[in-house]
């Protein structure tokens, strides 16, 4: 009997110390973070910033928060089960790369008490913390305002409302627990991070407005301890009743909490950063998907379009993604085009990786809606200066947009914009008032445009008049192009109205009722 227990002890020690069996360690994890910072030029407003970062997998952990087998709320249980397969793929991949996986299904530690993964967390020696770790960390009024959603009723979105009870016994079984993982629901998580010299903490799970923020291993407390915290924004959910303030859909309510976290606590990433493919969306999220392809070094599109995308989320209930290149010949998250209903294109003379340009060709080839802004006319034309492994598309303007860009007027002169009276009833022009204004953006020389293009607006400079905005179709998909899109244009109400209309019309959806279109609250 004594030798049997010695054998068990040795096996446990091996499990506690063993590395990942099929580890693919070494190369950094490349992620694109999204966060929101105060805009010095717009008091009270924030810019949405995208930044590519590289994480050492050996100094990174993933914490999986409260992905229980069952929740007292039926809707919450359903969404956890829907999200879990993608989450399991993500943790499998991260584990192979050498990332420590910490399972944190709170209140179920007895279920795991004899497992080596539970013992691993318990074996981490306590260390001194910057601030005391609490069992629950409430909203910090010194750092953040109240959450943007009212969850005072518990957040159950079901009808009839579910009865509160402790329904969970363990983590949902879809999430695999490997021999080298750890299990805890307490300060042990932080002790384990310190024991291993881990600085980066990637958090996923539920619920964003509650446990993800407040648990001992959650966002607030990990930030207080000086960890580099990232939330996986497509691998989370909120407890929010859409019949409560601010009376938005459940998925939009979750987005609002994520935006709160990006403003006051930490950046976010998506599962696509590590797995590729489109980000995860719940089946109930039926909002049209508008993808903004942005990589412009000339007209501040990296600032204006994320703000505009935010406005679409808030005012028009659209799902908006920004595919951002940061000036590189590489657009992160290009796979979002697989599920996009409309592509808004604003890039300038960029040779893309061949596979990425092919993804754009496939999207347009299936009749995908397209709205091209300003430099989209020469988006993929790099005048033959093509880096190795990349490609250009010199005929894009003529072939897809139906334009003929060949230069522009003096930057200091701008463009006099005119809505053509004979096209005033076109849906893209609904509510675009006044019918004449001045844009500070230089006049683009675009004539002659394709014979099948319908010109809606012209631009003039002195005696010269050029087509400025037109519509046509390409491979069955609706296309809108406008030479507008200078940063100042986004402050002009008629341009903002035009862009909203163009997106809805291109998706073959009714344009929204005429009302003021804000420049964007972010």
DAGI-V342713 format. One record per residue. N is the residue number from 1. RES is the residue in one small letter. PSI is psi in degrees with one decimal (* if undefined). Layout:
# DAGI-V342713
n->(N/N)
res->(RES/RES)
psi->(PSI/PSI)
This chain:
# DAGI-V342713
n->(1/2/3/4/5/6/7/8/9/10/11/12/13/14/15/16/17/18/19/20/21/22/23/24/25/26/27/28/29/30/31/32/33/34/35/36/37/38/39/40/41/42/43/44/45/46/47/48/49/50/51/52/53/54/55/56/57/58/59/60/61/62/63/64/65/66/67/68/69/70/71/72/73/74/75/76/77/78/79/80/81/82/83/84/85/86/87/88/89/90/91/92/93/94/95/96/97/98/99/100/101/102/103/104/105/106/107/108/109/110/111/112/113/114/115/116/117/118/119/120/121/122/123/124/125/126/127/128/129/130/131/132/133/134/135/136/137/138/139/140/141/142/143/144/145/146/147/148/149/150/151/152/153/154/155/156/157/158/159/160/161/162/163/164/165/166/167/168/169/170/171/172/173/174/175/176/177/178/179/180/181/182/183/184/185/186/187/188/189/190/191/192/193/194/195/196/197/198/199/200/201/202/203/204/205/206/207/208/209/210/211/212/213/214/215/216/217/218/219/220/221/222/223/224/225/226/227/228/229/230/231/232/233/234/235/236/237/238/239/240/241/242/243/244/245/246/247/248/249/250/251/252/253/254/255/256/257/258/259/260/261/262/263/264/265/266/267/268/269/270/271/272/273/274/275/276/277/278/279/280/281/282/283/284/285/286/287/288/289/290/291/292/293/294/295/296/297/298/299/300/301/302/303/304/305/306/307/308/309/310/311/312/313/314/315/316/317/318/319/320/321/322/323/324/325/326/327/328/329/330/331/332/333/334/335/336/337/338/339/340/341/342/343/344/345/346/347/348/349/350/351/352/353/354/355/356/357/358/359/360/361/362/363/364/365/366/367/368/369/370/371/372/373/374/375/376/377/378/379/380/381/382/383/384/385/386/387/388/389/390/391/392/393/394/395/396/397/398/399/400/401/402/403/404/405/406/407/408/409/410/411/412/413/414/415/416/417/418/419/420/421/422/423/424/425/426/427/428/429/430/431/432/433/434/435/436/437/438/439/440/441/442/443/444/445/446/447/448/449/450/451/452/453/454/455/456/457/458/459/460/461/462/463/464/465/466/467/468/469/470/471/472/473/474/475/476/477/478/479/480/481/482/483/484/485/486/487/488/489/490/491/492/493/494/495/496/497/498/499/500/501/502/503/504/505/506/507/508/509/510/511/512/513/514/515/516/517/518/519/520/521/522)
res->(x/x/x/x/x/x/x/x/x/x/x/x/x/x/x/x/x/x/x/x/x/x/x/x/x/x/x/x/x/x/x/x/x/x/x/x/x/x/x/x/x/x/x/x/x/x/x/x/x/x/x/x/x/x/x/x/x/x/x/x/x/x/x/x/x/x/x/x/x/x/x/x/x/x/x/x/x/x/x/x/x/x/x/x/x/x/x/x/x/x/x/x/x/x/x/x/x/x/x/x/x/x/x/x/x/x/x/x/x/x/x/x/x/x/x/x/x/x/x/x/x/x/x/x/x/x/x/x/x/x/x/x/x/x/x/x/x/x/x/x/x/x/x/x/x/x/x/x/x/x/x/x/x/x/x/x/x/x/x/x/x/x/x/x/x/x/x/x/x/x/x/x/x/x/x/x/x/x/x/x/x/x/x/x/x/x/x/x/x/x/x/x/x/x/x/x/x/x/x/x/x/x/x/x/x/x/x/x/x/x/x/x/x/x/x/x/x/x/x/x/x/x/x/x/x/x/x/x/x/x/x/x/x/x/x/x/x/x/x/x/x/x/x/x/x/x/x/x/x/x/x/x/x/x/x/x/x/x/x/x/x/x/x/x/x/x/x/x/x/x/x/x/x/x/x/x/x/x/x/x/x/x/x/x/x/x/x/x/x/x/x/x/x/x/x/x/x/x/x/x/x/x/x/x/x/x/x/x/x/x/x/x/x/x/x/x/x/x/x/x/x/x/x/x/x/x/x/x/x/x/x/x/x/x/x/x/x/x/x/x/x/x/x/x/x/x/x/x/x/x/x/x/x/x/x/x/x/x/x/x/x/x/x/x/x/x/x/x/x/x/x/x/x/x/x/x/x/x/x/x/x/x/x/x/x/x/x/x/x/x/x/x/x/x/x/x/x/x/x/x/x/x/x/x/x/x/x/x/x/x/x/x/x/x/x/x/x/x/x/x/x/x/x/x/x/x/x/x/x/x/x/x/x/x/x/x/x/x/x/x/x/x/x/x/x/x/x/x/x/x/x/x/x/x/x/x/x/x/x/x/x/x/x/x/x/x/x/x/x/x/x/x/x/x/x/x/x/x/x/x/x/x/x/x/x/x/x/x/x/x/x/x/x/x/x/x/x/x/x/x/x/x/x/x/x/x/x/x/x/x/x/x/x/x/x/x/x/x/x/x/x/x)
psi->(-40.7/-40.7/-32.1/-44.8/-33.7/-40.9/-43.2/-42.7/-42.8/-41.1/-38.8/-42.9/-39.1/-44.3/-37.0/-32.1/-13.8/140.7/171.5/131.6/-37.3/43.3/136.2/52.0/168.6/-68.7/144.9/156.6/122.9/118.6/154.4/110.1/152.2/129.9/172.5/127.4/151.8/136.1/115.8/-25.7/-14.0/86.4/133.0/-5.9/163.1/143.6/143.8/117.9/134.4/132.2/128.5/130.1/157.0/125.6/135.7/116.9/-28.5/-15.2/25.4/139.8/149.5/127.7/124.6/109.6/117.0/42.0/72.4/161.6/-27.3/146.0/157.4/-21.4/125.3/-41.0/-41.3/-41.3/-43.1/-43.2/-36.4/-46.3/-33.7/-36.7/-26.8/-41.1/-43.7/-40.2/-38.4/-38.9/-41.6/-46.0/-30.8/-47.8/-47.9/-39.5/-42.2/-29.8/-5.2/10.6/137.5/131.0/120.3/115.2/127.3/68.3/92.5/142.0/11.8/21.2/-29.4/-33.7/-30.8/11.3/-27.8/7.2/149.4/-29.6/-37.9/-42.3/-32.0/-45.0/-40.6/-26.9/-13.1/125.6/136.9/144.9/161.6/137.5/158.0/-45.5/153.8/134.9/132.8/158.0/-28.3/130.0/113.1/172.9/135.7/99.7/-16.8/-14.7/-28.0/148.4/177.2/153.1/151.7/-4.0/153.1/109.5/22.4/-18.8/8.5/-19.4/7.7/126.4/6.1/156.5/118.7/159.6/139.3/154.9/133.5/132.6/164.2/103.9/-18.0/147.9/-24.0/-179.9/149.7/137.4/-20.9/-31.1/112.1/138.5/109.9/161.1/-32.6/0.2/177.7/155.6/126.4/163.4/25.8/-165.0/-14.2/-30.9/-45.9/-41.4/-40.0/-39.7/-44.9/-39.2/-34.8/1.8/36.3/125.9/-27.9/128.5/115.0/120.8/136.3/164.8/-159.0/158.4/143.2/-39.9/-3.0/-95.0/-37.2/-33.7/-39.7/-17.7/164.4/-26.0/9.0/-176.6/-51.2/-49.4/-32.4/-35.7/-43.2/-33.0/1.5/12.3/152.4/104.5/137.3/133.2/134.1/103.0/-18.3/2.3/49.5/173.0/163.5/161.2/97.2/129.7/115.6/-7.9/7.8/165.6/134.0/22.3/50.1/172.3/161.5/-44.0/-35.4/-36.7/-42.5/-43.3/-40.1/-37.7/-40.9/-42.4/-38.0/-44.3/-41.2/-29.3/-42.8/-12.4/-59.4/161.3/169.1/160.5/-178.1/164.4/-24.1/-25.6/-34.4/-31.2/-17.6/-174.1/173.5/153.7/153.7/139.9/140.2/150.1/-30.7/-10.3/90.1/13.8/141.9/145.6/116.4/121.8/126.0/118.1/110.4/123.0/67.4/130.2/15.4/-35.0/22.4/31.0/-25.0/-14.3/-44.7/-39.3/-38.5/-37.7/-42.9/-40.3/-39.8/-41.7/-38.3/-37.8/-44.9/-42.7/-25.1/11.0/44.1/151.8/117.4/130.5/146.0/117.2/107.3/131.0/-10.5/36.1/-0.4/162.5/46.2/116.8/115.0/144.8/31.7/-22.0/-12.9/-21.5/-20.2/-29.0/6.5/144.0/-19.9/139.0/122.7/116.3/123.4/79.6/166.8/117.8/64.8/121.0/121.3/160.5/141.5/-40.6/-33.6/-41.1/-35.2/-34.3/-38.2/-41.9/-42.0/-43.5/-48.9/-32.5/-26.2/8.6/27.5/140.6/145.1/132.4/115.4/132.1/128.7/-97.2/-1.0/-22.4/-25.7/41.8/-46.8/16.7/105.1/18.9/37.2/-5.5/71.6/117.1/157.9/135.3/-2.4/175.5/156.1/167.8/83.7/-22.5/7.7/-45.1/-51.4/-44.4/-44.2/-54.3/-27.1/21.4/-175.2/56.9/129.9/47.9/-176.3/166.9/-178.1/134.6/-35.3/-13.3/-27.6/-162.0/133.3/118.9/134.9/128.3/126.3/125.6/-37.2/-13.0/11.6/-24.4/0.6/137.2/-32.5/-21.6/4.5/123.6/5.4/98.2/141.0/175.9/1.6/136.3/173.3/130.2/139.4/-8.5/142.3/153.9/126.4/136.2/113.6/-7.4/150.4/147.9/171.4/148.1/-24.1/6.1/139.9/112.0/127.8/-29.7/150.3/159.2/142.5/152.2/106.5/-126.4/-7.8/130.2/134.3/150.8/133.4/-41.2/131.9/168.0/152.9/-171.0/154.0/120.7/33.7/-8.8/147.5/138.6/133.5/133.6/141.9/139.5/-2.9/165.7/5.0/149.0/-37.8/-26.8/-31.3/-10.8/-6.1/122.6/-42.6/-35.0/-43.6/-42.1/-43.0/-44.2/-40.4/-48.8/-44.2/-41.7/-47.2/-42.2/-41.7/-32.5/3.0/41.6/151.8/136.8/148.5/158.9/148.5/123.2/159.6/137.2/113.6/155.1/-13.3/133.8/-5.8/*)
